[in-house]
Amino acid sequence: MARRIGSRWRLRLAGIALLAALVAVIAGWWHLRQWTPTRAAWPVQGVEVGTLEGAVDWTALKAVGADFAYLDASASAFARDPAFVKNIEDARAAKLKVGAIHLYDPCQPAERQAANFVTVIPRDASLLPPAVDLDRLADDCPVKVSDSAVESELMTFLNQIEIHTGKPAILKVSKRFEERYHVAAQIDRNLWLTGERFQPDYAGRPWTMWTANTHLVTDAGDEPLRWVVVQP
């Protein structure tokens, strides 16, 4: 009888512990959806907006604390975000500073990607420095691309878009891309890294921008936003 009672208590305690852990996970997830870094530590904050976010209420976005917006503009050699022009006009109307992002494709020649980017992005001194999203690896390219070729083609791309925009680009580098190609050590450009709530350190040198929360829920849109801060 004593063994049965002890077994029941152990099961009850295990159930209570499991429930407590589940509540903690849910609370943490809910907190993350509402969380942004403090203004005292990070005075300049904004968002990245692309097709994932859908329609955005830019006035509401400004009201929740966005100072700037980086907008997905082009990808690879041919793709373009059809909402880019409207997004840039609406964001500026809401008094946000605006920048453009190109999703880089190591499988495509640098010249074609640069031509795609400059077709979309006007020569406009008021735009923020262009950002180059580096996430896709060359492993799945139809034609083999060496790691050295990835770096050399990327440099060609950067040189061409920087001539067009008149500003050095920002490298928006994912952890897996950095671990494979080590571009932070090879290419001298400002870095934009990602780390959910915790500051990223995978580049081995200081960064300029940090995507701190990719699941921020606000009244500015139906989908979660990618919240970004600038190093003070």
N, C-alpha and C positions, 0 to 999 in steps of 0.2 A: 504493500500500500504506500509506504513512504517513498519507494522508488517511483511509483506512478505519479505521485504528487510532485516530486522533484522534477520529473520529466516534463510535466505540464507547465510548471513554472519556467523551466528553461525555454520551452517553446513560446510561452507568453513573452518572456523577456526578449527572445530573438525577434518575435513579431514587432514588439515595441521599438527595438533598435532599428529594424528595417523600415518601419514607418517614419521614425525620426530622420533617418538618412534620406528617405524619399522626400519628406517635407523640406529638408535642407537643400536638396538639389533643386526642387521647384522654386524655393525662395531665391536661391542664387540665380537661377535662370530668369526669374521675373525681375530681379534687381538689375541684371545685366541689360535687359531690354529697356530699362529706364535710365541707365547710368551714362554720364559723360564726365570727363575729367574736370576738376574744379577750375573756375576762371582765374582764381588767384595764382594757380601754378601754370595755367595754360591760357593766356589772354586771347589768343587768336585761334578760333575753331571754325570748322566748316564740314562740308559733306562731299562725297563722291556720288554722282548720279549717272545712271545709264539705263539700259533697257530693263534691268532687273527691278528698278524702283517704280517703273510705270509713271503715271502722271503725278506731278508734285505741285503742291500749293506753295509757291515761292515766298509769298508774303508771310504765310504761317511759318515757313522754315526760317525766315529772318527773325520772326518773333521768338522762336525757341532758342535762338542764339547763334545761328550760322552767320559768319562773316564772309565766307567765300564758298564757291562751289566749283569742283572739278568735274567736268562733263565728258563722258565717253563720246569721242568724236569719230574715230576710225579704227579699223582693225585689219591687220594683215595687208594684202595688196589691193583688195577690192571693196571690202565691207565698210559701210558707214552707218552711223546711228541716224536714222531718219528724223529723230526728234531733236538733234543737236542744235539746229538753227533756232528753233522755237525755244528750246531750253535756255540758250544763251541770251536771247532777247528778254525772256520772262525773268530770268535771274538778275539781269542788269536792271530791269524795271523795279525789282524789289530791293535795289541798292546793294547787291552782292557783287564782290569781285569774282571774276570768272577765269577758269583755265581749262585747257583741253587735254584729253588723254588719248594716246594711241596704244592699242593692244598689239604688242609686237609678236610677230610670227617668225621663228628662226628657219622655217621651211621656205620662206619666200625671199627673193632678192631684196636687198636694202633699197635699191633705187625705185622699185615698184611701190614699196611701202611708203617711202618718202613722198612719191608723187601722189599717192592716195591721201596722205596727211595734208600736204600743202594745198590740195584741191579743196579740202574742207575748211581749213583754218585760214582766216584772213590775216593779212599783215596788219596787226593792230597792237600798238605799243601798250595799250591799257590791259591787254590779256596777261594773266599770270604766266610764268614760265611753263612751257609744255612738259607734260609728264608722259613717260614711256612705261607702260605696264609690262613687266617681265615675269612671266609665269610659265608659259608653255615651253617644254623641253623639245629638243630636236630628235629625240629617240624615235618618234613615230613619223618622221618626215618620209615621203615616198622615195626621195633620193638622200643618201647618207650625207649628213652635215657634221663635220668634225667640230670639236669644242673650240679650236682655234678659229675656225671659219665663223662660228657663232659670234665670237668677240669682234673679229675684223668687220663682219657685215653690220653688226650693231654700231660700231664706230662710224662706219660710212653713213648709216641712217641718221645718227645723231648729228653729224657734221652738216648734212643736207637740211634737216629741219631747223637747225639752229641758225643757218644762214637765212632761212625764210623768216623765222620769228625774231631774230636778233637777240635771243636770250639763251643761256645754257639750259639744257633740259634737266628735269628731275627724273631719276631712275626709281620707279615704283617696283621694288624687287620683292618677290615672294621668297619664303624660306627655302623652298625646294630648288628654285632657280639659283639662288646664291650658293647653296651647298654644292650644286653641280658645276657652275661656271665661275664662281668667285669674282663676279664683276665689281663688287665694292672695292676690292683691292686693285683691280686692273684698270678701272675707268674712274677718272676724277670728276665726279658729278655729285650734286646733292642727292641724298637718299630719302626715299619714302618707304617705310617698312610697316608691317602689320603685326599686331599683337593684341589679342582680345583682353582688354583691361590692363594687362601688364606690358610695360615698356619692352620693346623688342631689342635683342642684343645679338642677333645672328649675323649681322654684317661685319662685325669686328671693328667698326669705327662709328663715330657719332652720326646720327641721322638728323634730317631737317623736318620731316613730317612723319606722323604716326597715325595709322588707322587704328583707333583705340576700341571701337565697338562696331561690328558689322551687323548688329541686330537691334539697333535703336528704334524704338517705336515712338512716334510722335503724331500730332494732329496734321502734319504736313502731307501725309500720303497714306495710302492703304498698305504699302509694303514697308518692311524695316529699312532703315537708312544706314549707310556706312559713314560713321562719324570720324572726322579727321582733326587732328590738332597740329599746330606748328610749334617747333622748339623755340622757346622764348630767348 
